[in-house]
């Protein structure tokens, strides 16, 4: 079977049927979770500090749900309307917070400079390597240049952006990294389990600014430990009740951080802070 990005543009390939199939497939969920946790690890965000992250190619919100579980505020962009509809359903069902935008990332971003503290992207970059028309603006170099240039301005200084992707050749890796570097990024490629055909994963770890002397992380070696995957899965299950819903994690500190973010973004009608903020209400009989 040929790769999805070779069959049709993403907004067509991920129609209603494929979006539902992708979201409900337990294997997809586990793979997406493993790669998202690894991307967060490579981001190396300061501990116990609120951050606003961009999920590029958020799809049906599987990675956004993990960002939410980890305590990050996030916004997601995707070109497939069906995937975003599934993301809205998942967010409502599992009480996940995150803003969603319909966006062709190959045309660039329109966010204000310095809006995000970091960015992650799972299984998306390879979609920018296929030209849908013969027009010059549809060529992969043009779309990649537009993507990385506008992303660079969207991120604060210093920060990181981590992309997991599936290159089909070393030439594609060279094309992507060279255009990212011309856009101003530092960093490079991180390969986990390079000697394993099954577990090998390629990450592009990019830096904005040189503050703190950022160094390229090392890839994981050997074979992927089944115990590590089991522990990740068990930690995720701990955060859910028997019905599959997330256990409430929104304490007073989380609520105050969320309200402060809304105020900074200019949202109107944010309730004032008080001694009652985050207090659990007694049940009514």
N, C-alpha and C positions, 0 to 999 in steps of 0.2 A: 504494500500500500504506500502511495506517495505521501510526502509530508503535507500537512494541512495547508501551509502557506503557498504550496504549489498548485493547489486545486482551485482556489477561488479567493477573492479579497475577503478580509476578516468579517466585514459587515454582512457579507453574503454567506460565507461558510458557517458562521455562527448565527444561524436563524433560530427560530423558536425551538425547533426539535433538537438541534445540536446543542443549543445553550442549556436546555433542560437535561440532556444526556450528560453533558460535561459536568454540570453542577451536582447531580445526584450520584455520579459514579464514585464509589468509595475509594478506589485506587487513585483516581485523579485528586480527590480530596487529600489523601495522605501524601502524595508526591508534592502537591502544591504547598501543603503545610511544611514539609521537610525543607523545601527550597526557600520558603518565606522565613522560617526560623534562621536558616543559614545566612540569608540576605541581611536580616536584622543584626546578626552577629558581626558581619562584615561592615555594617554601618558604624558600629562602635560608638553608639550614642552615649553621652554622659549618663550614668545611673541616677535614678530618682530625680530626673529633671524632665519637665513636660516638653514635648516636641510635637511639631506639626509636620507630618510627612506626606509626600505625594506618591500615590500608587499608580504607576504608569501602565496602562493596559490592565485595569483592575478586574475586567471580566465580570463574573457573577459575584464578586465580593469575597471569595475564599481567602485571599491574602489579607484583605481589609479586615476581615473578622479576627484574624490573628493579631494584626496591629492593634485592634481595639482591645483584645484580651491582654496584650502586653502593656496597655496603659497609654498608647499613643493616640493623639488626635490626627485624623487623616482625611485626605480628599482623593478621589479616584477618577481617572479619565479612561475612556474606552471609545472605540469607533463603532462597536456593534450594539445597536439599540436593544436587541433581544437579550444580550448579556446584562446590560444595565437594568432591564426590567427584572431579570432574575435577581440581580444584586439588591434591588429595592425590596423584593419579596423576602430575601434572606435577611436583610437588615431589619425588616418589620417583625419577622418571625422570631429571630434570635436576639433582638434588642441590640443591634449593632449601630453605632453612630458613625456617620461619615458622609461627606458631600460627594455627589456623583455628577460628572460632566461628560456629555457626548462630545468627543473631540478626536479629530484625525491628527495624531501626534506628528505625522510627516509634514504637516503644515505649520507646526510650531505651537507654542503656548502663548496665552494672552494674560497670564497672571502678572501681578505687580512684582517688580524686582525684589529679591530677598524674601519672598512669601513663605518659603518652606525651609525647614531645618534639615532636610534630607529627602531622598527619594529611593524607592525600590521598584523593580520591574521583574516580573516572572514570565518567562517564555514569550517575549514580545519582540525584541529587537530584530529577529530574523524575518519578521513580516515586512520590515522596511527595505528589504533587499530585493524585492520583486517589483518591477515596473508594470503598472496596470495599463498604461497607454504609452504612445510614442512621444508624447509631449515632453520637452526638456524638464519641466517642473515635476514630472513623474519619475524621473530617474532616481535610483537609489542614492547616489552621491548628493544630489540636490536635497532630497528629503531628509537624509541623515544630517546634512549641514544645518538645515533649518531646525531640525529637532534638537541637536546638541547646542546650537547657538542660543536658542530661546530658553532651553532648560538651564543653561549656565547662569543666565540672568535671573531666573526664577529662584535659584537657591541662594541662601545667605552665605556669607563668607566668615569663617570656614565651614565647610560641610562636605558630605559625601553623597554619592549616588551609586547604587549597586544594581546591576542588571544580570539576571540569569538568562542565558539564551542558548539556542542550538545552532551553531554555525555548521555549514556543510563543508567548509574548507578553510585552510589557513589564510587564503586570500580574503575571505569575508572578514575574518578577525582583524587582519591588517587594515582593511578598508575602514572598518568601524572605529578602531583605535586611533588611526591617523586623523580622521575627521573630528573625533572627540578632542584630540590634543590641539588641533588647529582652532577649535572653538574656545580653548583656554583651560581645559581640564588637565589635571595631572592624574597619575595612577596608571593602571594597566590591567592585564588579564590575570585572574586567579583560577587555577584548575584544581578541583577536588578529585581525588582518586584517579590520577592520570593513567594508571596502568590497568584500570578496570573498564571493560566494555559496558557493563551494566550500570555501575554506580558513578561513572565519570560525569562531572558537571562543570560547565564553563561559566565563570562570573566575570563581568567587567566592573572593576571597582574604581570609580573616578573621584577625584578630589577637586574641590573648589577652594582656592587659596592654599597657602603653605603654612598657615598658623598652626603651631604645635608640632611642626616637623612631621607631618603625616607620612607614614611608611606603608608600602603595599603589603597587605596581609599575606601570609603563606597559605597555600592550599593544603587540604587534608591529604594524608598519605595512606597507602595500603588499601585495604578493602573496607567498605562501609560497615560499621559495627551494627549488627542487628539489635544489640542491647540499647544502643543510642536511640535508634528509631522507636523501639518499644517504650523507652522512658519519655520521649517526646509525646507519643500517643497517649501514654498514661497521664501525663501532666495536663494534656488537653482535656481528657475525659474527666479529670478531677474538677474541672471548672464547669461541668454540666450536671444537671439533675437527671432523673430517670427518663424524663420526656425528651431529653436532648437539648433543652433550653439552657442557656448560660446561667450559672448561679450569679446572684447580684454581687457585683464588684464595685458599685458606684457609691463609695463612702463620701464623707464630707470633703476630704481633700480632693478627690476626683471631681466632685461637683464644683468646687471653688475654682479649680484649674480650668474646667470647661467654660464656666461663666466668664472668667477673665479673658480666655481666648475669644469668646464671642464679642466681648467689649472691644478688644483690640481690633477685631475685624469690622467694627462699626455696626454690629447687629443691634437693632432696636428692641426694646421691651425685655431686656435681660433683667430678671428679678434681683433685687438688692440682697446683699449678704446679711445674715442675721444669726442669732443664736439657734434659730430653728432650722437653719440650712442643713440638709442631709439627715435630719432627725427622722427616725422611723415612726410612722403614725400607728396608733393603736387600732386594732380591728373594730369595726362597727357591727353591732348585733341588732 
